[in-house]
Each structure stands twice: as C-alpha cells, then as structure tokens.
Amino acid sequence: MFVCSGCCPMGCFSGLMGLVRRMRGPKYDGKYLHSVVQELLGKKRVRDAITNVVIPTFDIKLLQPITFSRFEALNDESKNALLSDVCISTSAAPTYLPGHRFETKDKDGMTREFNLIDGGVAANNPTLVAMTHVSKQILLDNRDFSPIKPTEYGKFLVLSLGTGTAKIEEKYDASKCSKWGALGWIYNNGGATPLIDSFCQASSDLVDIHASVLFQALHCEKRYLRIQDDELTGDTASVDVSTPDNLKRLIDVGTALLDKPVCKVNVETGKNEPDLSRGTNREELNRFAKMLSDERKARLGKKKWNNDQHSVSPVNMHAN
C-alpha cells in the first residue's frame, strides 16, 4: 500500500508511475548506448585490444561470473567475442540497463551462448579478478616449471581505483531495515536500493581488505594502492546523473582526491583511514609511474640483449 501526505496529487501519481516502470523494466532501454559502442568499436574483437585487458561480466543464465581477456581470447576462440558485445554486457547494471545476449563460435565451429549482465554483480571491485588472471597466465606459461611461490606475489604492483561511494551519508540503519519487506529492500524512499547497495559495497570492501592484508603479510604493502572516496553525496554519488554540472563536480572530487593522504580500510569500522606510513595519492601515483617506467626499461633492455644474443653466430661467439 502506498500512502501519500502533504504533496501534489499529480506529483505523487508521477512518482508512483516512475516506481512502477522501474519495477517492470530497466530505467533505460540501452539502444542509444549500444549504437554508440557498436559504432566506436566496429568489428574489433577482444584479441584486438592493444594491451592486456580483463573484463568481468556475469552470466545470468548460468549464474556464474564470466571474464573476457586478451590472453584468453588468443587461446580460446569462443572467448574472442566482439568488444562491443563485451562492453555492452559489462555495463548492463541491473534495474538500469537490459541484459545482453550474444553468441560466439569455438575453433570447431560450435556455438557458445552468453546471457550477460554487469560484471559488478560478481566483481564490483575487480582487483582480485586481475590478480587471479595474471596468476593463471603465469601458471599456463610455466606449466613445465616450478609452481608460483607465495613470495612472488610480492612482485605484483596493484593500483585499484574506486568510483566513489556515499558511505558518509549513512542512509540506512538497523531500525529502518527491520521494518522493510521485499519491496523495501529492493526499492526505498528517494529511489535508494538498499539490497544492491549492500551487496556491491560488501564485495568491494572485502576485496580491498583481502588484497591489503595479503600485501601486508608479504611485507610489500607499498606495492598495493587503493584510491577511493567514501564522502560522495547527492548527485555525485549517483550512477546515472551525467549533467555537465555533475560531471564538473566529479572532476573536482577526483582532483581534490589526488592531494589527500593514502588511505586503507579499517576492518572494524569499514571506513577509509589515512595510512601514516605513506604520503598523498599524487605522490604514490608518481612513485608507481616511476616503478612501471623502470620495469619497462629493464624488460626492453633484456629483450634487446636476448635479440642480440640470437643474432650472433656460434662462430662469432666462439671467436669472442
């Protein structure tokens, strides 16, 4: 039963109709988004990506996560989907955009069906997805050699960028949620979605806590950097308010975040707290960039050395 008091009848009716529409179907039909993505990406497939990518999705028919990556696409034809299909799928947030179905062929010409929605359902924070994928690639590339040692995870360099949360608003509490039924948990006053908010935030923070503890246990906590803002409010915390004013506010939030201290999650309070052993996010990003640059130079130098060695004939090597 819906009760309205002290508001315009037409306004109440309009709000009620909006709620009914949201409960009957997604907020957007996705047609424009799909057309733009398909136009931009054309016939490009996952293996055509110019760098290694890992894109999580969730198969609503199989009820299991499905990830797409350049590495897998090079080794499994059925995972070499159109990039447009993968991007449409991983952005299909429940209640906002429709799920996406498409098919691929394996190397034998057999059809594989995908029924996908937003990867955030399974990996709202995809840090562990990326780490697991790198580990899988190392295992496959070195299957004839010794297994990965725990200390080798200390060589990982992980930059985890959050998209911001509205934790500071503290919108829910036990007194309120104790009165909710199914509808209250799914759709609450002002368009809030407590159940979705809870699942998404819980999975995101658990991944952050797991990764943070893992790197601390390996005594290499400075090789993991999580940048997140838990103080978003109003439209800045929304999923789909893309007005020029709100986009400008989001840019300002990101710029200000650069000069805030590096934080880590307090496992008891769930809040980000300054890590006194590190500087600002800007300083840490500069340090990460230097480490990546040094690593790339070292790899290019090693590759050049290997190429030079292969180009030298056995006679010349013996003469030297």
N, C-alpha and C positions, 0 to 999 in steps of 0.2 A: 504494500500500500504506500502511495506517495502522498505526502502531506505538504501543503504549501501555505505559508502565512506571511502576510505583510509584503507581498510583491505583486507586480502586474500580472494579471491572468495570462496575457499573451506571452509575457516573458517566461512564465512558468511552463506554459504549453510548449514553447520553443525549446526550452531546456530539456523537457521530458522527451520531446521528439528526437533531440540530439542523442540522449541516452539510449533510446530505443534503437536508433540507427547504429550506434556503436556496438550494441549487443547483438544486432542481426548481421553485421558485416564489418569489415575493416574501415577505418576512417577514410582512407584513400584507396582508389582503385588501382593505382600504380601505373596506369597507362602512359602518362607523360614521362615518369621516371624511366620506365622500361624503354621507351622510344629513344630517350637521350642516351642511355647507357649503350643500347644496341648501335646507335649511330656512331658514338665515340669509339667503341671497341671493334665494331665490324665483325670480321671473321677470325679475329685473333683468339688463339686458344691458350690454355694455361701454360703449356710448354713454351709459348712465345714470349713470356714475361722476360724482361731483360735482367732481372735479378731473382734470387730465390724468394718465393712468396709462400706463405701458408695461410689459407683462408678457411676458417671454420664455418660449418653450416650444421643444420640438424634435420635428419630425415624423419618427418612426422609419421610416415607410414611404418618405418622400421623401428621408430622410437630409439634412434641411436645417432651419435654425432658422426658427421662425415666431413673430413677435411680434404681440401684440394691444395696441391702444392706443385711447384715446377718439378721438383725431384721425382715425385710420384708419377706425374704426367709423362715424364721421359721413360718411365719403366712400366707403366700400366696405361694402355691406350684408353681404357674405359674411364680413367680419371682425367683424360685430356679434353675436358669439356670446353665449350666456348666461354671465354672470360666474361662475356655479358651475362650468360646464364648463371655463372657462379656469383657475380656481383649482385645480380637481382635477388638471388637466393639468400645471400648472407645479410642483405639489408631488409628482408621481409619480416620486420618486427611484428609479432602477434598484436592484434587489435588495430595496428596502424596500416599495414600493407598485406596484400594477399600472399599466400604461399606460392611457390613456383615449381612446376613440374617440367622436366625435360628428359631426353634420352641420349645415350651415347652408345658407341659400338666398341667392343673389345677387339683384340688383334685377330680373333677368329670370326669377326662379323656378328657376334652375338649381341643382342640389345641389352643394355642396362638402364633401368629406370631410376630416376631420382625424384623425390617429393620433399622439397626442402623449404625450411623457414630460417629465420635469423640464427646465426651461429651463437649469438649471445645467450640463447636458451641453455646451451651447454657450456659455453666458454665466454662469459661476459668479460672476463679478464683472460686473454689468450696466452699469457706468459708461459704457462706450463705446456700448452699445445706446441709452442715454438721450441721449447727446450726438449720436449719428448721427440719432436720431429727431427731435430738435429742429432739426438742420441740414436734414433732409428737409422738415420743416414750413415752415421759413423759405424754402427753395427753391420749394416749391409755392405759398406765399403771395405770393412776389415773383418769379414766373417772367418777368414782363414788365420787371423792373428789373435792375440790375447784379448780378452774382454775389456770393456771400459773400466778403469779403476775409479773409485769414488773421488779421489783427489783430482782427477781430470776435469770434473765438473767445475773446479776452481778456475779453469781456463775460460769458462763461459763469461761473456760480457753482456749483461742484460739491461736494456733500457725499456721500462714499462711506462707508457703514457696513458693516464686515465682521462676520461672525458668529463669529469666533474660530477659531484653528487650534491644533494640538498640535505645532508645529514644534520646540518646546523639547525634546520627548521624543526626537527623533532616532531614531525606531523602526527605520529601515532604513539599510543601508549597502551598498557595492558587494560586500563579501564575502558578505553574506547573499543579495542578489538574484542573484548569479552562479550560485547553486545552484537557483534556482526554475525550474520549468517553468510551463506554462499555469495549473495549479491554484494554485501558489504565488503567482503574480502577482495572481490574482483573489481568492483567499481564503487568508489566512495565519494563523499562530498567534494565538489570542485574538480571532479574528473580524476582524482587520485586512484591509483591501482595498487593497494597495499600488498597483495599477494605477489604480483610481478616485481614490485619494488624490493620486497623482502628476499625473494629468490635470487634476483640479479645482484643485489648488494652482498648477500651472503656468499655466493660463489666467487664474486670478485675479491672480497676481502680474504677469504680462505686461501685463495691462490697467492695473494700478496704475502700473507702470513707464512705459508709454506715455503715460498721462494726466499723470503727474508731469513727464516730460521735455517734453511738449507745452506745459504751462503755464509751465515754466521758460524754454523757448525764446521764449515770447511775453512774458516778463518780468512775469508775473502769477501767480506760483506761490502767492501767498496767497489766490487765488480757488479753489484746489483743496485740500480737506481729506479725508484718508483716516484713519479711525479703525478700528483693528484690534488684536486681542490675539493674539499668537503664543505665549502661555505657558499655554494651557489644558492640563490634564492629567486623566486618568481620565474620570469620567462627564461632567465639564464640557465635554469635547471630543467627546462622543458626539452622534449625530444624533437619537436617539430615547429617551433616558432622561429622562422627564418627571415623575419623582417630586417631591413637594413639597420635599424636601431639596435635590435637584439644581437645581430652579428657583430656590430661595433662593440657592444658591451662585452661579448665573449672574447674578442681580440684584446680588449683592455684587461680582462681577467687573466688571459694567458700571458700577457706582457708583465703584469704585476707578479705573476707566479714565478717568473724567472729569478727575481731577486728575493724570494722568500727562502728560508733555510730548508735544506733537505730534510724530509720527514720520514718516519716509519710508523707502521700501525702499532698501537698499544693493544696487545692481545686481550687485555681485560676490558678496556673502555671502548675499543673499536674505533678510536679516533686517531688521526694522524698527529704525531708529536715531533717536535724538532729533534734531529739527531745531532747532538752537540759535538760529535767527532768529525762532522763534515761541514762544508760551507754552504753556499747558496746553490740553488738548482742551476743557475747560469754557470757558476764555477765548475760544478760537477759535469755539466754538459761539455764544457770546454776540455775538461780532463778526458772524458770519454772520447771526444773527437780526436784528441792527440793520440790516445792509445790505438784507436782504429787506424789512424793515418800511419803510425809507426808499424802496425801489424801488416798493413797493405804493402808498405815499402819493403818490409822483410820478406813477404811472400813473393813479391815481384823480383827481388834480388835473388831469392832461392830458385825461382823459375828460370831466370836468366842464366844462373850458374849451371843448372841442370841441362838447359839447352846448349850451352857452350860445351859441356862435357860430351854430350851426344854428337856434337858436330866435329869433335876431334877424332881423327882416325887412330886405330891401335898403333900404327907405326909412329905417328907423331907423339902419342902418349909415351911410347917406349923411348923415343929419342929424347924427350924431355926428362 
